[in-house]
Amino acid sequence: MKKIFFLLLFSLTLVSCKENKPKLLKYGAYENKIDALISKMTLEEKIGQTNLRGVSSRAKILPEDLKESVKNGNVGAFLNIMNLDYVDELQRLAIEESPNGIPLIFGRDVIHGFKTLFPIPLGLAATWDAQIVEKSSEIAAFEASAAGIRWTFAPMLDIARDSRWGRIAESPGEDTYLATILGEAYIKGFQGDDLSNPHRIAASAKHYIAYGAAIGGRDYNTVNLSEPLLRNVYLPPFKSAIDAGAATVMSSFNEINGIPATGNEFLLKDVLRGELQFDGFVVSDWDSVIEMIEHGFARDEKHAGELAAKAGLDMEMTSEAYENHLKELIKENKVTIEELNEFVRNILRIKFRLGLFENPYRNKKHTGNFYAEKHLKEAKKAAIESTVLLKNKNSILPISTKAKVAIIGPLANAPHEQLGTWAFDGEKEHTNTPLLAYKNANANFKFAKGLTHSRDISKKGFKKAIEIAKKSDVILFFGGEEAILSGEAHSRANIDLPGAQEELINELAKTGKPIVLVIMAGRPITITNIIEKTDAVLMAWHPGTMGGEALYEVLHGIKSPEGRLPVSWPKTAGQLPFFYNHKNTGRPADSTSFIPMEKIPIAAWQSSLGNDSHYLDAGFTPHFPFGFGLTYTSFNYSDMSISKNTIHFNEDLEVKVSIKNTGEKDGKELVQLYVQDLVGSITRPVKELKRFKHVFLKSGETKEISFKISSKDLEFVNHKIIKAAEEGTFNLWVGPNAAQGLKTSFILQK
């Protein structure tokens, strides 16, 4: 009954969705070989293909029972096998001693680099640059494949609207359109045009689905959302990745409307296989099959295995519900042999596409060129272009190279922390920190940490920090949060600077010296308490291996900061979740009627105080809006025009706008186009990003920029699960971020 009710409530009418028409899947040239191989496999071998096993990457020995399982054909893939001798031996056993010689896939969390670490994914999203994202994952694949890794558990495509969530660090941010662009780029980078290329690795689009919508930003938590919201916001990045050829998909930990994703037949079969035409294999997240017991959805391990199998999960990561119970479940007719065959078929298809049957062994001559100059160059470029300038009072940045600089803060020389979350294989010995960059540049600086680490509450180091600050022309404070404070299971209720960092900044401000705050963190950090004490603020995220040199060049104007926020930056954690593309409500907030808490009269008569949706103490706007980022120059937008005031469903609308660099320096602007559907059959967001362009302008130069959109860009899934654009009036903005821009309107009609 649970399943029937869910399908009725959540799916409504699958046949009504225009994109749900069945298509004939075209799997490729390997299907006959796959069928022939399956016909020779025993039931135990078939179940073995669904088993993803692993040992600690720090394991000193390879367990004999694990080797025996491979000999018997009872393992399909491994994760975290980082000893190359183990990789070689396990693959040899699978090829030479297992009954049918089926190769293994070796997987690893290669998230934002392997040895050469790029900025964390949220930082890469801040580049708004698909080429940078594609190049970063191409280099990651090249390096990782040298270790026998042919499968990564990336990219993470979860839309993240709550900065308290630790895994926002791994996300493409809060916007669906940007995430679809970057999702495609990740897949192309990891997989290339030919998955059998031994220097490429299979990607896994994760976490399917809506993991980023967990209540309260608490990892692994419950998700409740409507199907239109699922389809309009959370599903498109996965569709983009699958259209780009994503080899695998990972089911998420969370439940959605009462049903865990790993046991969700509607999502895994009807949507993923039926609608999106996915023909790779679906792997569970770590233990997410048996975690359905804790969810209260499965009675025991056997029942969890049954639910996952009936939902269409192909491979089980680490837990053993399939290994222990599939044989019995098939005997009891609770799972069919045809269903198991389909799991195996999906898994073998990817093994064939990876070329593992022809070339199962790693190429021992392939070194990966770890930390090659060209790899470091790309990592540095990504770090520069991900850096977001949030404040620059009196144009204090860039700093003269002749200035006496005080380098202070717990992250000025923290090589491990700078790499960020999910940096298993990065080596801090190769990290270029800000302090190292200043040393290499023979700059005029003094250094005092002030705090030993980001959470340090001791004030022992304050005295030395203040001493060097007084003798400087400018203070560079490198603060933020350590790598361990973001990522999986690392959600925070308070996202201020941890430890005594705010206290130290307050003390440094008393010296009267200008302060440049450089933040390294896995999420936006609320700086409302101390921003007035600073003269400039740079968000560097966790910038990876080359972060120090990149920041040196940005701070001194050798390069300009080019990043733009991929998430709204909150004033306080109490505003979260916060996202620019929210709904209006019946009483939208308005700056003309809003009364802040400090201006409410004493003993005021009880009233609704503005009658709109806001917080008395934090208002209704973010500290910095989505898409925001300053440069070392300024731009002016003018002369916006549209080709027609009314367009039909078969027509394009051309939008033109002039951009002038009004500053004294050359620079790059990120021009953003947003649309609002004023009236819909379901309420629509106040704004939605539809296009963007990077535009380089010399000082004083003007360029006319054009965009094209059509009714296709105005489509959404309504309450009847029909995807279509609707007639009516639309607002359109072109500007530098979600809060600013030139505005016009047009009409869509049949």
N, C-alpha and C positions, 0 to 999 in steps of 0.2 A: 504493500500500500504506500509506503514512503516513496518508493521510486515512481509509482504512477502519479502520485500527487505532485511530486517535484516536476515531472515532465509536463504535466498539465499547467502548473503554475508558472514554471520558468521558461518553457519552450513556447507555450501558447499554440501557435500554428507554424510549424517549421515550413510547411509548403507555401505559406503566404509570403515568405521572404524572397525577394527577387533573386538573391544570390544563392538560394538553397537548391536550385535545380540540380539533380544528379548528373555527374559527368563520368565519362569512361576514363578511368585512370590509365595512364600510359607509363608503365613501370620501367621499360627499357629492355635491354638485350639479355638480361640475366635470368629472366623468370623461368625458362625451361631448365636451366642449370640448378636453380633454387629448388624447383619441384622435384628434380631427379635426386638431389641431395636429401631432401626431406623424406623421400620414399625409402631411403636406406637407413635413416636414423631410428634408433630405439626411442621409446617413450622417455627413458631417463636422459638420453642425449638431448632430446628436444627441450626438456625442462632445464637441462644444463645451460642451454643458450640464453635462457631468461635470467640467469644468475650473474649479477655484478658483484665481484668479490674484491677484497683488498687487504693489505696489511699496512701497518704504520710505515710511513716513509722513512722512519728511523730504525726499522726492524734490522736486527743483526743477522738473523738466519731466515731462510725460507722454509716454513713448516712442511714436514713430509706429507701430512694429510692434505695440504693444499696442492702439492705436486701430484698426489695420487688422484685428486679430483680432476685435475687438468688431463691426466692420462686417460681417465674414464670418460672424458667429454662432458663433464658436469659443471663447467664454468664457461660463460660466454664472453666475459670481459673483466678487466681489472681496473682499479683506480689506485692511485698513490703508490705505485711500484716505481721507486726512483733509483734503486740500485740497478745499474745497467746489466750486470751479470744475471740478476733475477729476471729482468725483462727478456733477455736472450734465452735463458733456460726455460722459462714458462712457455714462450712461443715455440721453442724446439719441441717441448713435450706435446704441445697441442698439435703441431704439424706432423711430427714423426711418430708419435706413440698413441695418440687418441684414435678411436675407431675410424673416423672419417676425415681426420686431418683438417678440421675447421680452425682457422686462425682466430686468435684472441684480438680484442681491441684494448689498448691501454689508454686510460683516460686520466685527466688531471684538471684541477681548477686553475686554468690559465686565463686569468680574468683581465688584467691590464698589463700584460707582459709576462715573460718567463724569467729570463735573467735581466735583460734590459727592461726596467719598469717604467711605464708611461704614467701619466696622471691617472688617478682613480677614475672609473667610468663617469661619475658625476662631473669630474673635472674635464674629461674628454667631451662630455655633452656641452660644457661651457664654451667650447670652441665653435659650436654650431657648424662644424666642418666635417662633412662625410669623408673627404679625402684623408684627413688626419686620422679619423677613426679606422678607416679601411687599412691605412698603412700601419697603424699600431698593431692591429690584429694580424696582419700579414707577417710582420716581424716576430710577433709572439709565436705564431705557428712555425715559422722557420727555425727559431731557437728551440722550441719545445719538441719538434719532430726529431731533433738530434738525440733526444733522450728516449726515443721510441714512443713518444706520446702521439697518438693519432686522433684524439678526441678531447675536446675541452667542454667543460660545463659552463659555457658562456655563449652568447651574451645574455645578461639579465635585462629583460624588457619590461619590467614592472613599472607602471606609472606610479610615482611616489609623490604624495601630496602632504606628507607629514614628516617634518625634519627631525622629529624625535626618533623615528624609525632608523635603527642602525644601518639597515641595508639600503637606505637612500644613497649611500656612498657608491653602491654598485649600479645604480639606476641611471636611465637616461633623463631623469627629471620628471616634471609634472605635466608636460605637454605631449599629447598624442601624436600630433603631426611631426614634431621634432623627433620623437622616439621612432616613428616609422622610417624616417630618413636614415637615422643612425643605425637602426636595426638591420636594414638592408646592407649598410656599409660594413657592419661587423661580420655578417655572413660572407660577403664577398672577400673580405680580408682573410678570414680564417680558412675558407674553403677554396677560394680562387675559382677558376673556370673549370677545373678538372680535379675532382676530389681524389683521384688516384695519384696525383702528384705527391710524391713522398715527403715533400716539404710543406704540405698543407695538412690541416686537421679538420675533422668533422666538428661542427658547432652544435650546441644544444641550446635552443631558445628556451629561456626559463624566466620566471616560474609560472607555469601555466595553471591557474591564471588568477589575477587580481590580488596577488600576495601583498602588493603595496598598499592595499586598502584595509589592512588589518586594523582593528579598532584600537584607538589610542596610540598608534605608532608602536605597539608592543609586538615584537617578533613572534611569529607562529600563531598569531591571534585570529579570531573569528572575522569573517567578512560577510557583510550583508549588503547586497545591492540589487537593483532591478536589472532585468535583462537588457532594456535599452541602454542603461549606463554601462553594463558590461560590454555591449557591442559598440557603443560610440566612443568609449574612452580606453578600455583595457584590452580589447581584442585586436584592434588594427595593427599595433606593432608586431604581434605574432603573425598576422596575415602577411605583413610585409616581409618578415623573415622567412616564412614558408614559401612565399612567391619567389624569393631570392634563392631557394634551394636548401634551406636548413635541413641537415641530415637527421637530427634528432630533436626531441622536445622533452623537457623535464616537467613532470607534474609537481605542483606546489604543495607545501605543508598544510596550508590553510583549508578550512572548510568554506564553502560558498553557499549561502542560504541553507545551511544545515547539512550539506553533503560534502565531505572532504574531496578535494580535487582528484586525489589518487583513486578514488572509487566512484567517480562521477561519470556515468555512462553518457549522459547528455553532452557533457563537455568534451570527453575524449572520443566518443564515436560519432555522435550526430554533428557536432560543430567541427572538431579538428579533422576527422577523417571525411565526413560527409560534405560539409560546406567548404572547408579550406583545402580539401583534397591532399592532405598530408600523407606521404607514402614512405616516410622514414619510420623510425621506431621511437616509442615513448618510454622514457626511463623514469622511475620514481625518484624523488629526492631521498636523501639519507634516512632510512627507516620509516619513510612516510606511509608505507603499506601497513606495518604493524602499529603505527601511531593512530590508525583509525580506531584502535581499541580504546586508547585514552580519549579520543574524540567522543566516544560513546556511540559509534556507528557500527563497530564490529564487536562481536561477542568475545572472540579469541583469535589466535593467529590463523587458524584454519579458515574461519569466517572472513578475516581480513584478506586472505589470499583469494578466496572466492569472489569477494566484492571487487577487488582490483582486476581480477581476470575477466569478470563479466563486464567491467567498465571499459576494457580494452587496453590495459597497461601491458606493455610488451616485456619490460625488463625491470627487475627489482634490485634496487641499490642497497647492498649490505645486509638487510634483514632476510629471513629465510622462509617466508610463508610459502612461496612457490616451491622451493626445494623440498620442504617438509610435507607439503599437503596437496600439490597439484595432481599427483598420481592418484591419490585417493579421491579427490574431487572429481576427476574424470571417471573413475570407476563408479562413483555414485551418480553420474550424469548431471552433476551440478555445474561442471565445466565440460565443454565438448572437446574432442580431439581436434576438430576443425578450428576451434578458437585458438588452441595451443599452436597448431600449424601456422596460423596467421601471425602469431607473435614471432615464431621462428623465421617465417618468410620475411617479415619486416626487418628483423635483425640481420639476416644473411644478405638482404638487399644492400644494406649499408656496408657490410664487409666487402661485398663485391665491388661496390662503387669506390671504396677506399683502395681497391687494388690489392687487398691483403691476400687473396688466393694466389695471385701471381707473385707478389713481393711481400711476404709476411714479416720478414726480418728487418730490423732497423739497419740503415746504412752506416756502418761503423766509420766510414770515411767522412760522413757528414758531421762536422763539428758544431754546427749551429752558429758559428762566428759570434759567440757570446760577447757582448759589449763592443761589437765592431764599431768603428768610427761612424759609419753611415747609420747604424742603429741608434747610437747616442745622439747623433745630429737630429734624427727624427723625434727622439724623446725630448730633446731640448726645445725643438720647435713646438711640439704639443704643449709643453709646460708653459711656454711664453704665450701661446694663443689661448690657453685655458685660464690665464690669470685675469681676474676681474678687478678693475679699479672702481671702488665703491665711493671713495671720497678723495678730493684733492684740493683742500683749502688753499687759496692764494697760489695755486699751481706750485706747491712745494716740490712735487715730483715733476720731472726727473731731478735727481740730486746731482750737483756738480761733482765730477770725479776728484776735484780738489778739496771738497768738504771733509772736515774731521767728523768721522762717523763713530757713534757708540752702538755697537751690536750687542743687544741684550735679549734675553728670553730663552725659554726652555727648548725651543725648536730651532734655534739658530745653528745648532750643530748636533742634530739628533738623526744620524744616518738611517737607523732602523725605522724610526717613526715617520720619517719623510716618505718612505715607500708606501705607506698606507695599508689598508686592509687587503686581504687576499693577495699577499705577496710572498707565498710560500717559498719560492725559488730565488727570489731576489737576495742579493748579498750586500749587506751594509758596507762592506769594505770597498764597494764600487760606487757608493752613493756620493754624489757631489753636493755637499751642503752649502748653505750661504756662507758660513765661516770659511770653508775651504775655498770658495769662489773669491772671496775678498783677499784671502792670502795669496792665491794664484795671480790676482790682479795687482799685487803690491799696493793695495789701497791704504789710505790713511785712516786706520780704525783702531779702536780698542774694544776688547770683548770681555763681557761678564755675563754669565748665565742669569744670575738673579734668582732663578728657581731651577732645581735639578731636573725636574720633569713637569709635565703640564698639570699634574694633580698635586704638586708639592704645596704644602701650606706653611712651610717654614719661611721665616723672614731673614734667615741668616745671611743670605746672599744679597739682600737689598742694599746694604751699605756700599759694597764695591760697585754695584750697578749704578747707584746714584752718583758715586764719585766720578766714574768715567763719563756719565751723562753730562755732568756739570762742565766738563772740559771739552765737550763736543759741540759741533755746529748743528747736528741733527741726531735724533735717537731712532734707530731701527729696532723695533720690538717684534721678534719672531715668536708668536704665541699660537694658541689653538688647542688641539687635543691630540693625544697620542693615538697611534694606529689602532690600538686595542679598544679604544672607546667608540669606534664605529665598526660597521660590518655586522655579520650574523650574530644574533643574540645580544647585541650591544646597543640597545635602545636607551635613551636618556629622557627623563622627565624634565630636567632643567638643562637647557642647551646654552647657558652662558659659558664664558671662558672658565674652565675648571681650576681648582686650587686657588692660589693667591695671586693669580695673574692680574685681576682687576685692581687689587690693592697695590701691586707693584706699579702698574700704569698710573694710578692716582699719585703715588709718591714721585714718579718720574716727571709727571706734569708740573709738580711744584718747582722744578728746576727752571721752568720757563722755556726750556728748549723744545723745538717742534718735535712731535712724535709721529713716526710712520709705523702703523700697525700692519704687520704682515701675518695673515692667518693661514695656518696649515691645519686642515680638518677634513673630516669625511662628510660634513653636513654644514649648512648655514649655522653660524654661531651668533646668538643674540648679543649684540654689543650696545644696546640702548643705554646701559649704565655708564659706559665709558667713551662713547663716540665723540662727545664734546671735548674730551681731553686729548683727542688725537687730531692731527692735521691732515693725515691721509690714511686710507685703509685699502689694502690689497688683499683679495681672496685668492690664495694660491692652491686651495684644496690640499690633498697630499700629492705633491707634484711628481713623485717618482725619482728615478736615478739621477736625472740631470736638473733637478729643481733648483739647486743652488746657483748654478751658472745662469740659468734662465732668469731667476729673480734678480741677480746682479745686473744683468743687461736691461731688464725692465726698470729697475730702480734708478739707473743712471742714464736712461734715455737712449741706450744703444738700440733697444727695441721698444716698441710701444705695447702696452697691455691691450690685448684684443678680445679677451673673453667677455661673454655676456651671460647673465644668470639663466640657468635652465630650470630654476625653481624660484618661487617667490621667497623673499628673505623676511622672516617674521621679526616683529619688534620684541615679542616675548613668546615663550612656548605656549602660553595660554591662548594664543590666537590659532593654534594648530588644531586640525588640518587647515592649511591656507593654500589657495590656488587661484590664479587670476581668472580662469574660465569657469567661475562659479555661476549660480543662478541669481536672479535679481531678488527674489522673494516678493511678497505683496507690499512690503515696505522697505524698499532699497535704501541703503545708507546714502546720505547727502551731506556734503560739506557745509551747505548753507544752513542746515537745521541741526547738525550734530552739536551737542553740548558736552565738552569734556568734563570729567569728574571734578577737576580742580576749580571749575567755574560754576558749579552748582551752588546756589546760595545756601547759607546755613538755615536750618529749619524751613527748607523749601516745601511748598505745598506739593503733595503727592501728585505726580503727573507722569506722562510717558516720555518726557525729555527727548523730544525730537521725533518720536514715533517711527523710528526706523531700526534696522538691524545693525547693531554695533556693540562694541564693548565700551563701557564708560571710561575705562582707564587706558585702553589701547586703540580706541577708535575703530576704523574699518579698513584701513589701508595697511599694506606691509611697510617694513622699513625701507626695502628696495624692491621694486616690482620685477616680475618675470621679464627677461630680455634686457635688463638694465646692465649698463657697463660704460664707464667713462673712458676717454682716451686722452692723449696729450695735445689734442686739438679740439676744435668745436665744429659742429655742422648745423646748417640751416636747411629746413625743408620748406619748399614753396611750390606754387603752380601745379597743384595736384589736379588731374583731370581724368575723367572716365570716358570711354568711347561711346557709351550709350547710357541714357538714364533708365532705359527698360531693355532687358534682354529676354530672349525666349530660351526654352530648354535645349535648343540645338545651337546656341550661340555662345561665343566667348565674350567676356568683358575684359577690355584692355585698360589697365590703370597706369597712368604716368605721373611721375613726380620729379621735381628738380632737387638735387642735393648739392649744397655748396660747402666746401671746406672754408670756414670763416676764421680759422686759427692760423698761427704762424708756422705750424709744423705739418708735414704730410701725415696722412693717417687713413685708417680703414674704418668705414662705418658699416654696421649691420642693419640694413633696411628691412623692416618687418611689416607685413600686411596682415591685418586682422579683420574679421567679419563678424557681424551680429545679425542673426535671424530674429527680427523683432517679435513675430508671432508664429508659433508653431503648434502642431497638434499635440505635442508635449512641450513643456517650457524649454527654452534654449539658453545656452550660456550667454553671459554679457559680452564676451569676446571669444574668438577662436583664431589661433594662428593658422594661416593658410599658405603663406609664402614668405621667403626671406632671401636676401641677397647680400653678399659681401661686396662692398664697393670701395676701391682705393681711390683717394683723391689727393692731389698735391695741394699745397697751401694756396688758397684763392681759387681753386678749380671748381667748376660746376659741371655736373653730369645729369642727364635725364635718364631716369630708371623706369623701366616698364615691367609690369607683371600681367599675366593672363590668368583669369579664373573662369570657370564655367559652372553650370548647374551641378555638375558632378561633385564639385568642391563644396556644395551647399547641402549635400545629402546627409541624412541621419536616419537612424533606426527609431521608429516610433513605438507607441504602446501596443500596436498590432504586429510588431516585429516585421514591419515593412520598411525597407530602406529606400528612401526617395527624397528628392528636394521638393519643397512646397512653395507654391506661389506666395508672393508677398513682398514686403519692403525689407531691405537689408541695409544696415549701416556698415561702412567700410572705413578703416583707418590705415594710414601708412605713417610709420614713425620709428623712433629709436628703441621703444620698449612697449610693454602692454599698457602703460599708463599715459603715454603721450603720443601725439601724432595728429596729422591733418585728417579731417573727417569729411566724408561725403556719403551719399545714399543712392541706392538704385532699386529697381523693381524687377522681380522675376515673374514672368507670366507665360502661360501656354501660347 
